[in-house]
Amino acid sequence: EIKGYFDEIDNLLSDNQILYIKLHVYVKNGIDCSNYKHIKEFPAGYETYDFLNIADILITDYSSVFFDYANSKKKIILFAY
């Protein structure tokens, strides 16, 4: 189901947009990001909160990270698949 969402999102994003994803450990092994043009895995070696400082929008499944991101006054999309 998640792969279907990513297929659609990848087709809708423009060439100057990238969606970085950080999936749950039980899900991430089933998704191959190399097949996508605009979707990339969260870069290893980066602290989550440091990376979020440069993000324009957060898409989250109600993870607690959205409480901290809300302080940035940037857009948050709550996604419950």
Secondary structure per residue as TSV (DSSP state, phi and psi in degrees):
chain	resnum	aa	ss	phi	psi
A	1	E	-	360.0	-43.0
A	2	I	H	-64.1	-39.9
A	3	K	H	-58.4	-39.6
A	4	G	H	-61.3	-42.4
A	5	Y	H	-61.5	-45.7
A	6	F	H	-64.6	-38.6
A	7	D	H	-57.7	-46.0
A	8	E	H	-68.0	-44.2
A	9	I	H	-62.9	-43.1
A	10	D	H	-59.7	-37.8
A	11	N	H	-71.8	-27.1
A	12	L	H	-86.4	-23.4
A	13	L	S	-74.1	145.0
A	14	S	-	-85.6	170.9
A	15	D	T	-65.0	-18.7
A	16	N	T	-99.0	16.8
A	17	Q	-	-121.8	139.4
A	18	I	-	-132.0	134.1
A	19	L	E	-105.3	112.6
A	20	Y	E	-90.8	131.9
A	21	I	E	-118.3	142.9
A	22	K	-	-130.7	96.8
A	23	L	-	-90.4	160.3
A	24	H	-	-59.6	146.5
A	25	V	H	-57.5	-30.6
A	26	Y	H	-77.1	-17.0
A	27	V	H	-104.1	-34.1
A	28	K	H	-63.0	-28.1
A	29	N	T	-71.2	-17.0
A	30	G	T	-91.2	-1.3
A	31	I	-	-116.5	123.2
A	32	D	-	-103.1	104.7
A	33	C	G	-74.0	-13.7
A	34	S	G	-67.1	-15.5
A	35	N	G	-82.5	-7.4
A	36	Y	-	-105.5	146.6
A	37	K	S	-86.0	-35.5
A	38	H	S	-115.1	1.2
A	39	I	E	-115.8	125.1
A	40	K	E	-128.0	152.7
A	41	E	E	-72.2	148.5
A	42	F	-	-55.0	129.1
A	43	P	-	-65.3	128.9
A	44	A	T	-65.0	146.7
A	45	G	T	92.2	-5.3
A	46	Y	-	-102.8	138.7
A	47	E	-	-74.0	136.5
A	48	T	H	-53.1	-48.7
A	49	Y	H	-70.0	-33.4
A	50	D	H	-64.3	-41.5
A	51	F	H	-67.5	-38.3
A	52	L	H	-64.6	-23.8
A	53	N	T	-62.4	-26.3
A	54	I	T	-101.1	-3.3
A	55	A	-	-78.0	144.3
A	56	D	S	-86.5	-32.2
A	57	I	E	-145.0	145.1
A	58	L	E	-110.6	129.5
A	59	I	E	-112.3	122.1
A	60	T	E	-141.6	156.6
A	61	D	S	-98.3	47.5
A	62	Y	S	70.5	21.8
A	63	S	-	-62.9	153.1
A	64	S	T	-66.0	-13.5
A	65	V	H	-59.9	-25.9
A	66	F	H	-68.8	-23.3
A	67	F	H	-64.6	-44.0
A	68	D	H	-70.6	-40.0
A	69	Y	H	-66.7	-29.7
A	70	A	H	-59.1	-28.9
A	71	N	T	-64.3	-20.1
A	72	S	T	-77.6	-12.6
A	73	K	T	65.7	15.3
A	74	K	-	-89.9	166.2
A	75	K	E	-67.9	144.3
A	76	I	E	-130.3	131.6
A	77	I	E	-111.0	118.9
A	78	L	E	-89.2	117.8
A	79	F	-	-120.2	109.1
A	80	A	-	-111.6	96.9
A	81	Y	-	-82.5	360.0
